[in-house]
Amino acid sequence: MKYYNSIIETIGNTPLVKLNKVTKGVKGTILAKVEYFNPGNSVKDRIALKMIEDAEKKGLLKPGGTIIEGTSGNTGMGLALAAVSKGYRCIFTMADKQSKEKIDILRAVGAEVVVCPTNVEPEDPRSYYSVAKRLNSEIPNSFYPNQYDNLSNSQAHYETTGPEIWEQTEGKITHYVATVGTGGTMSGTAKYLKERKPDIVTVGIDTYGSVFKKYKETGIFDPNEIYPYLTEGFGEDILPQNVAFDLIDLFIKVTDKDAAIMARRLAREEGLFVGWSCGSAVYGALEYIKQHPLKEDDVMVIILPDHGTRYIAKIYNDLWMKDHGFLEQRSFATAKDIIAKRNGSAR
Ligand code: PMP
């Protein structure tokens, strides 16, 4: 019989899918690593499992323990799945800008969620970072994975994402593109790939409102770079230890709007119903290519971190898009539009 002993054994080994339409006119092969094939529908399942298993080995997490984390949702989902399989309780703190779906999904898999204000400093006692730390100090036998500074995060990608990409591309990869939030996906994978082939170009995708690009270019942590933005899961107002700046060749910033429109194009033109930051990753990758055209035999791999279901009330909703000035006209047809079009073409 062929079966997995529990859902956590299905994490990883996600497919590479060639992009065909949104890359029209571009030389080289552009491949998306589609992380929504993980059981929690995101790249973060990989690090959730690794952080838990490393904590178990170090004796930081004991039977009956509670896992407490500040998460934009995807790490929470991964932790919750692993916690269900292994018998731990989970409490997550989340910023209130996160989609309601993400909160509901975490509650569906048995986690407790504490919603905190988005627009406060990380040091503010109300921030989701601070609340997670406080709960960890108050709840006995609790473990705070701290995905930002816990190097098991990058290590998970060094051990899984990197080798997978290397094998899937038979070592032919020349460019690696990933959004940078905690930095784990970019840094761990980049370390593995650059150890195999040092001239692989690594492009970090940042967002307007985040400090990474400026920091990489100037070495200055500039508070003026920090302002609210809407895309979820990447860009930061802190410098997490998992961001290995020396392994990231350059950063490209992408706006909320360009990312949202590209995510919708990926769904409609490629059949990839993916999350908002996937739009950022692909838009940023194409910007890079505009500035540095690829050669015919170049192979670029872009990480697509999560699934579109978590954003149906946002970027996949025309009214929401219009309200945010991201769409001039409604693009999903009503029954009336369809009938009018049919009548028109029949005439
Ligand atoms: N996009 C989404 C939707 C995410 O949840 C995350 C994880 N925070 C990222 C991008 C960035 O990944 P990383 O934290 O590994 O840098």
Boltz pocket constraint, residues with backbone or C-beta under 6 A from the ligand:
constraints:
  - pocket:
      binder: B
      contacts: [[A, 42], [A, 44], [A, 72], [A, 74], [A, 75], [A, 179], [A, 180], [A, 181], [A, 182], [A, 183], [A, 184], [A, 185], [A, 186], [A, 232], [A, 233], [A, 234], [A, 275], [A, 277], [A, 278], [A, 305], [A, 306]]
      max_distance: 6.0
